[in-house]
Amino acid sequence: MNAYGLRAYDAATAFALAIEKAGTTNFGLQKANVSRNPSTDLATLGVSLYGPNLHIALSNTSFKGLAGYWIGSCNHRLSR
């Protein structure tokens, strides 16, 4: 496995740890407002209501991974 694989494994681990920290168990999606004739299939995807909580939890996640130390950014500003 190369360095990209190790970093991908660490990113998946960080996301799993953040989900545990956020206490999120229901990943329901809210339907976005789309026109009657969406131009792409991406326009029909839902939006997670737990995104802000996961962002904060991921920012506070730190651990020693396979590629080195994973340190969250701890920047809680979300652009809206």
N, CA, C and O atoms as CSV, one atom per row, in Angstrom:
chain,resi,resn,atom,element,x,y,z
A,1,MET,N,N,0.848,-1.172,0.000
A,1,MET,CA,C,0.000,0.000,0.000
A,1,MET,C,C,0.893,1.235,0.000
A,1,MET,O,O,1.913,1.275,0.689
A,2,ASN,N,N,0.500,2.247,-0.783
A,2,ASN,CA,C,1.294,3.468,-0.844
A,2,ASN,C,C,0.792,4.503,0.173
A,2,ASN,O,O,-0.131,4.237,0.943
A,3,ALA,N,N,1.415,5.677,0.157
A,3,ALA,CA,C,1.084,6.725,1.128
A,3,ALA,C,C,-0.362,7.192,0.984
A,3,ALA,O,O,-0.998,7.531,1.982
A,4,TYR,N,N,-0.891,7.214,-0.240
A,4,TYR,CA,C,-2.280,7.629,-0.437
A,4,TYR,C,C,-3.245,6.645,0.220
A,4,TYR,O,O,-4.254,7.054,0.794
A,5,GLY,N,N,-2.945,5.377,0.140
A,5,GLY,CA,C,-3.776,4.369,0.783
A,5,GLY,C,C,-3.757,4.511,2.295
A,5,GLY,O,O,-4.791,4.369,2.949
A,6,LEU,N,N,-2.579,4.791,2.856
A,6,LEU,CA,C,-2.478,4.975,4.305
A,6,LEU,C,C,-3.251,6.211,4.757
A,6,LEU,O,O,-3.922,6.185,5.789
A,7,ARG,N,N,-3.157,7.285,3.989
A,7,ARG,CA,C,-3.895,8.505,4.334
A,7,ARG,C,C,-5.400,8.298,4.193
A,7,ARG,O,O,-6.174,8.822,4.993
A,8,ALA,N,N,-5.816,7.543,3.191
A,8,ALA,CA,C,-7.239,7.256,3.021
A,8,ALA,C,C,-7.762,6.430,4.189
A,8,ALA,O,O,-8.868,6.671,4.673
A,9,TYR,N,N,-6.983,5.467,4.641
A,9,TYR,CA,C,-7.375,4.659,5.797
A,9,TYR,C,C,-7.496,5.539,7.041
A,9,TYR,O,O,-8.440,5.392,7.817
A,10,ASP,N,N,-6.547,6.448,7.229
A,10,ASP,CA,C,-6.593,7.359,8.375
A,10,ASP,C,C,-7.794,8.294,8.282
A,10,ASP,O,O,-8.413,8.605,9.299
A,11,ALA,N,N,-8.131,8.746,7.072
A,11,ALA,CA,C,-9.286,9.631,6.905
A,11,ALA,C,C,-10.581,8.895,7.247
A,11,ALA,O,O,-11.465,9.465,7.886
A,12,ALA,N,N,-10.697,7.641,6.830
A,12,ALA,CA,C,-11.884,6.849,7.165
A,12,ALA,C,C,-11.964,6.613,8.672
A,12,ALA,O,O,-13.047,6.653,9.255
A,13,THR,N,N,-10.818,6.368,9.297
A,13,THR,CA,C,-10.786,6.190,10.752
A,13,THR,C,C,-11.196,7.469,11.461
A,13,THR,O,O,-11.965,7.423,12.421
A,14,ALA,N,N,-10.696,8.608,11.006
A,14,ALA,CA,C,-11.044,9.894,11.609
A,14,ALA,C,C,-12.542,10.149,11.487
A,14,ALA,O,O,-13.169,10.629,12.432
A,15,PHE,N,N,-13.114,9.834,10.340
A,15,PHE,CA,C,-14.541,10.043,10.151
A,15,PHE,C,C,-15.353,9.134,11.065
A,15,PHE,O,O,-16.352,9.568,11.638
A,16,ALA,N,N,-14.938,7.886,11.207
A,16,ALA,CA,C,-15.635,6.969,12.115
A,16,ALA,C,C,-15.556,7.445,13.564
A,16,ALA,O,O,-16.544,7.370,14.294
A,17,LEU,N,N,-14.392,7.934,13.984
A,17,LEU,CA,C,-14.249,8.460,15.338
A,17,LEU,C,C,-15.124,9.694,15.542
A,17,LEU,O,O,-15.713,9.871,16.608
A,18,ALA,N,N,-15.209,10.542,14.524
A,18,ALA,CA,C,-16.038,11.744,14.618
A,18,ALA,C,C,-17.516,11.384,14.734
A,18,ALA,O,O,-18.255,12.036,15.472
A,19,ILE,N,N,-17.947,10.366,14.023
A,19,ILE,CA,C,-19.335,9.916,14.115
A,19,ILE,C,C,-19.628,9.441,15.529
A,19,ILE,O,O,-20.688,9.744,16.078
A,20,GLU,N,N,-18.705,8.704,16.120
A,20,GLU,CA,C,-18.888,8.247,17.504
A,20,GLU,C,C,-18.948,9.429,18.468
A,20,GLU,O,O,-19.781,9.447,19.374
A,21,LYS,N,N,-18.062,10.425,18.277
A,21,LYS,CA,C,-18.045,11.592,19.162
A,21,LYS,C,C,-19.326,12.409,19.042
A,21,LYS,O,O,-19.848,12.906,20.040
A,22,ALA,N,N,-19.829,12.546,17.819
A,22,ALA,CA,C,-21.014,13.362,17.593
A,22,ALA,C,C,-22.276,12.661,18.095
A,22,ALA,O,O,-23.312,13.302,18.273
A,23,GLY,N,N,-22.196,11.352,18.323
A,23,GLY,CA,C,-23.351,10.609,18.798
A,23,GLY,C,C,-24.435,10.482,17.745
A,23,GLY,O,O,-25.607,10.298,18.074
A,24,THR,N,N,-24.053,10.578,16.492
A,24,THR,CA,C,-25.005,10.513,15.406
A,24,THR,C,C,-25.339,9.067,15.086
A,24,THR,O,O,-24.452,8.266,14.791
A,25,THR,N,N,-26.622,8.737,15.146
A,25,THR,CA,C,-27.046,7.378,14.801
A,25,THR,C,C,-28.031,7.367,13.649
A,25,THR,O,O,-28.211,6.338,12.998
A,26,ASN,N,N,-28.668,8.491,13.391
A,26,ASN,CA,C,-29.648,8.575,12.318
A,26,ASN,C,C,-29.107,9.521,11.254
A,26,ASN,O,O,-28.938,10.715,11.502
A,27,PHE,N,N,-28.841,8.989,10.083
A,27,PHE,CA,C,-28.283,9.807,9.016
A,27,PHE,C,C,-29.336,10.170,7.983
A,27,PHE,O,O,-29.113,10.054,6.778
A,28,GLY,N,N,-30.493,10.615,8.476
A,28,GLY,CA,C,-31.545,11.040,7.569
A,28,GLY,C,C,-31.113,12.257,6.777
A,28,GLY,O,O,-30.309,13.067,7.239
A,29,LEU,N,N,-31.655,12.370,5.586
A,29,LEU,CA,C,-31.314,13.479,4.707
A,29,LEU,C,C,-32.537,14.341,4.469
A,29,LEU,O,O,-33.659,13.842,4.376
A,30,GLN,N,N,-32.309,15.634,4.373
A,30,GLN,CA,C,-33.363,16.576,4.042
A,30,GLN,C,C,-33.275,16.843,2.553
A,30,GLN,O,O,-32.195,17.121,2.031
A,31,LYS,N,N,-34.384,16.762,1.878
A,31,LYS,CA,C,-34.383,17.010,0.440
A,31,LYS,C,C,-34.119,18.482,0.168
A,31,LYS,O,O,-34.720,19.362,0.784
A,32,ALA,N,N,-33.217,18.729,-0.759
A,32,ALA,CA,C,-32.901,20.097,-1.145
A,32,ALA,C,C,-33.985,20.614,-2.085
A,32,ALA,O,O,-34.664,19.829,-2.747
A,33,ASN,N,N,-34.145,21.919,-2.140
A,33,ASN,CA,C,-35.096,22.517,-3.074
A,33,ASN,C,C,-34.511,22.458,-4.475
A,33,ASN,O,O,-33.469,23.056,-4.744
A,34,VAL,N,N,-35.175,21.742,-5.360
A,34,VAL,CA,C,-34.707,21.626,-6.744
A,34,VAL,C,C,-35.850,21.995,-7.677
A,34,VAL,O,O,-37.023,21.934,-7.308
A,35,SER,N,N,-35.488,22.371,-8.868
A,35,SER,CA,C,-36.500,22.722,-9.864
A,35,SER,C,C,-37.204,21.458,-10.344
A,35,SER,O,O,-36.779,20.350,-10.020
A,36,ARG,N,N,-38.256,21.615,-11.099
A,36,ARG,CA,C,-39.023,20.462,-11.584
A,36,ARG,C,C,-38.212,19.622,-12.565
A,36,ARG,O,O,-38.424,18.413,-12.664
A,37,ASN,N,N,-37.305,20.236,-13.275
A,37,ASN,CA,C,-36.469,19.524,-14.241
A,37,ASN,C,C,-35.010,19.686,-13.850
A,37,ASN,O,O,-34.303,20.502,-14.441
A,38,PRO,N,N,-34.544,18.921,-12.860
A,38,PRO,CA,C,-33.140,19.087,-12.444
A,38,PRO,C,C,-32.185,18.742,-13.580
A,38,PRO,O,O,-32.410,17.797,-14.337
A,39,SER,N,N,-31.123,19.521,-13.681
A,39,SER,CA,C,-30.180,19.330,-14.778
A,39,SER,C,C,-29.243,18.149,-14.545
A,39,SER,O,O,-28.706,17.588,-15.500
A,40,THR,N,N,-29.043,17.767,-13.284
A,40,THR,CA,C,-28.173,16.630,-12.986
A,40,THR,C,C,-28.813,15.773,-11.902
A,40,THR,O,O,-29.705,16.223,-11.184
A,41,ASP,N,N,-28.352,14.553,-11.796
A,41,ASP,CA,C,-28.823,13.689,-10.731
A,41,ASP,C,C,-28.340,14.183,-9.364
A,41,ASP,O,O,-28.976,13.896,-8.350
A,42,LEU,N,N,-27.229,14.918,-9.324
A,42,LEU,CA,C,-26.712,15.428,-8.062
A,42,LEU,C,C,-27.677,16.402,-7.408
A,42,LEU,O,O,-27.668,16.561,-6.188
A,43,ALA,N,N,-28.509,17.057,-8.213
A,43,ALA,CA,C,-29.462,18.020,-7.670
A,43,ALA,C,C,-30.540,17.334,-6.833
A,43,ALA,O,O,-31.213,17.989,-6.037
A,44,THR,N,N,-30.709,16.032,-7.004
A,44,THR,CA,C,-31.749,15.318,-6.264
A,44,THR,C,C,-31.237,14.737,-4.944
A,44,THR,O,O,-32.017,14.143,-4.199
A,45,LEU,N,N,-29.962,14.891,-4.641
A,45,LEU,CA,C,-29.418,14.365,-3.397
A,45,LEU,C,C,-29.915,15.166,-2.210
A,45,LEU,O,O,-30.201,16.357,-2.328
A,46,GLY,N,N,-30.015,14.513,-1.077
A,46,GLY,CA,C,-30.414,15.193,0.147
A,46,GLY,C,C,-29.231,15.839,0.840
A,46,GLY,O,O,-28.078,15.635,0.459
A,47,VAL,N,N,-29.536,16.622,1.865
A,47,VAL,CA,C,-28.527,17.324,2.647
A,47,VAL,C,C,-28.585,16.800,4.077
A,47,VAL,O,O,-29.663,16.717,4.665
A,48,SER,N,N,-27.439,16.449,4.635
A,48,SER,CA,C,-27.385,15.937,5.999
A,48,SER,C,C,-27.646,17.047,7.002
A,48,SER,O,O,-27.098,18.144,6.891
A,49,LEU,N,N,-28.487,16.750,7.978
A,49,LEU,CA,C,-28.754,17.707,9.050
A,49,LEU,C,C,-27.668,17.663,10.115
A,49,LEU,O,O,-27.605,18.552,10.964
A,50,TYR,N,N,-26.812,16.644,10.085
A,50,TYR,CA,C,-25.777,16.466,11.096
A,50,TYR,C,C,-24.415,16.935,10.637
A,50,TYR,O,O,-23.421,16.730,11.335
A,51,GLY,N,N,-24.351,17.563,9.472
A,51,GLY,CA,C,-23.081,18.048,8.939
A,51,GLY,C,C,-22.319,18.959,9.883
A,51,GLY,O,O,-21.127,18.742,10.102
A,52,PRO,N,N,-22.965,19.978,10.454
A,52,PRO,CA,C,-22.240,20.866,11.368
A,52,PRO,C,C,-21.692,20.130,12.597
A,52,PRO,O,O,-20.572,20.403,13.031
A,53,ASN,N,N,-22.470,19.201,13.159
A,53,ASN,CA,C,-21.987,18.436,14.321
A,53,ASN,C,C,-20.808,17.549,13.941
A,53,ASN,O,O,-19.845,17.435,14.698
A,54,LEU,N,N,-20.882,16.924,12.774
A,54,LEU,CA,C,-19.774,16.082,12.326
A,54,LEU,C,C,-18.535,16.916,12.026
A,54,LEU,O,O,-17.412,16.477,12.276
A,55,HIS,N,N,-18.735,18.111,11.495
A,55,HIS,CA,C,-17.600,18.994,11.218
A,55,HIS,C,C,-16.853,19.337,12.501
A,55,HIS,O,O,-15.624,19.279,12.542
A,56,ILE,N,N,-17.582,19.688,13.531
A,56,ILE,CA,C,-16.952,20.034,14.812
A,56,ILE,C,C,-16.262,18.819,15.412
A,56,ILE,O,O,-15.140,18.921,15.906
A,57,ALA,N,N,-16.929,17.665,15.372
A,57,ALA,CA,C,-16.336,16.448,15.934
A,57,ALA,C,C,-15.072,16.061,15.169
A,57,ALA,O,O,-14.077,15.670,15.778
A,58,LEU,N,N,-15.102,16.167,13.845
A,58,LEU,CA,C,-13.928,15.829,13.040
A,58,LEU,C,C,-12.790,16.804,13.302
A,58,LEU,O,O,-11.622,16.414,13.307
A,59,SER,N,N,-13.129,18.074,13.519
A,59,SER,CA,C,-12.105,19.083,13.823
A,59,SER,C,C,-11.423,18.818,15.161
A,59,SER,O,O,-10.275,19.213,15.362
A,60,ASN,N,N,-12.122,18.157,16.068
A,60,ASN,CA,C,-11.571,17.865,17.389
A,60,ASN,C,C,-10.988,16.458,17.498
A,60,ASN,O,O,-10.621,16.027,18.591
A,61,THR,N,N,-10.899,15.743,16.387
A,61,THR,CA,C,-10.385,14.377,16.396
A,61,THR,C,C,-8.885,14.362,16.172
A,61,THR,O,O,-8.388,14.935,15.202
A,62,SER,N,N,-8.172,13.712,17.064
A,62,SER,CA,C,-6.718,13.545,16.933
A,62,SER,C,C,-6.359,12.125,17.331
A,62,SER,O,O,-6.891,11.599,18.309
A,63,PHE,N,N,-5.456,11.499,16.576
A,63,PHE,CA,C,-5.012,10.145,16.890
A,63,PHE,C,C,-3.746,9.846,16.096
A,63,PHE,O,O,-3.391,10.575,15.169
A,64,LYS,N,N,-3.077,8.770,16.472
A,64,LYS,CA,C,-1.900,8.325,15.725
A,64,LYS,C,C,-2.373,7.294,14.707
A,64,LYS,O,O,-2.790,6.193,15.065
A,65,GLY,N,N,-2.303,7.665,13.449
A,65,GLY,CA,C,-2.747,6.787,12.372
A,65,GLY,C,C,-1.598,6.056,11.711
A,65,GLY,O,O,-0.455,6.118,12.163
A,66,LEU,N,N,-1.920,5.365,10.634
A,66,LEU,CA,C,-0.904,4.603,9.909
A,66,LEU,C,C,0.083,5.502,9.168
A,66,LEU,O,O,1.243,5.135,8.981
A,67,ALA,N,N,-0.382,6.681,8.745
A,67,ALA,CA,C,0.477,7.599,7.997
A,67,ALA,C,C,1.094,8.669,8.886
A,67,ALA,O,O,1.801,9.549,8.394
A,68,GLY,N,N,0.836,8.605,10.183
A,68,GLY,CA,C,1.358,9.612,11.104
A,68,GLY,C,C,0.250,10.123,11.999
A,68,GLY,O,O,-0.792,9.482,12.139
A,69,TYR,N,N,0.472,11.259,12.594
A,69,TYR,CA,C,-0.518,11.826,13.505
A,69,TYR,C,C,-1.590,12.573,12.728
A,69,TYR,O,O,-1.293,13.374,11.842
A,70,TRP,N,N,-2.839,12.298,13.074
A,70,TRP,CA,C,-3.982,13.012,12.510
A,70,TRP,C,C,-4.404,14.027,13.555
A,70,TRP,O,O,-4.771,13.665,14.672
A,71,ILE,N,N,-4.352,15.291,13.191
A,71,ILE,CA,C,-4.734,16.356,14.115
A,71,ILE,C,C,-5.801,17.187,13.435
A,71,ILE,O,O,-5.566,17.758,12.370
A,72,GLY,N,N,-6.985,17.260,14.052
A,72,GLY,CA,C,-8.083,18.051,13.508
A,72,GLY,C,C,-7.726,19.520,13.471
A,72,GLY,O,O,-6.839,19.968,14.197
A,73,SER,N,N,-8.407,20.262,12.635
A,73,SER,CA,C,-8.076,21.676,12.462
A,73,SER,C,C,-8.585,22.554,13.594
A,73,SER,O,O,-8.053,23.642,13.814
A,74,CYS,N,N,-9.607,22.101,14.318
A,74,CYS,CA,C,-10.197,22.856,15.432
A,74,CYS,C,C,-10.715,24.215,14.994
A,74,CYS,O,O,-10.819,25.128,15.813
A,75,ASN,N,N,-11.041,24.365,13.722
A,75,ASN,CA,C,-11.629,25.604,13.204
A,75,ASN,C,C,-13.129,25.362,13.057
A,75,ASN,O,O,-13.556,24.630,12.164
A,76,HIS,N,N,-13.922,25.968,13.922
A,76,HIS,CA,C,-15.345,25.686,13.972
A,76,HIS,C,C,-16.182,26.639,13.135
A,76,HIS,O,O,-17.410,26.604,13.220
A,77,ARG,N,N,-15.566,27.475,12.341
A,77,ARG,CA,C,-16.339,28.381,11.490
A,77,ARG,C,C,-16.855,27.614,10.289
A,77,ARG,O,O,-16.097,26.953,9.581
A,78,LEU,N,N,-18.138,27.711,10.076
A,78,LEU,CA,C,-18.746,27.085,8.912
A,78,LEU,C,C,-19.231,28.186,7.979
A,78,LEU,O,O,-19.931,29.105,8.405
A,79,SER,N,N,-18.863,28.093,6.723
A,79,SER,CA,C,-19.369,29.089,5.771
A,79,SER,C,C,-20.803,28.740,5.439
A,79,SER,O,O,-21.129,27.577,5.200
A,80,ARG,N,N,-21.633,29.714,5.424
A,80,ARG,CA,C,-23.071,29.486,5.121
A,80,ARG,C,C,-23.472,30.342,3.967
A,80,ARG,O,O,-24.629,30.310,3.548
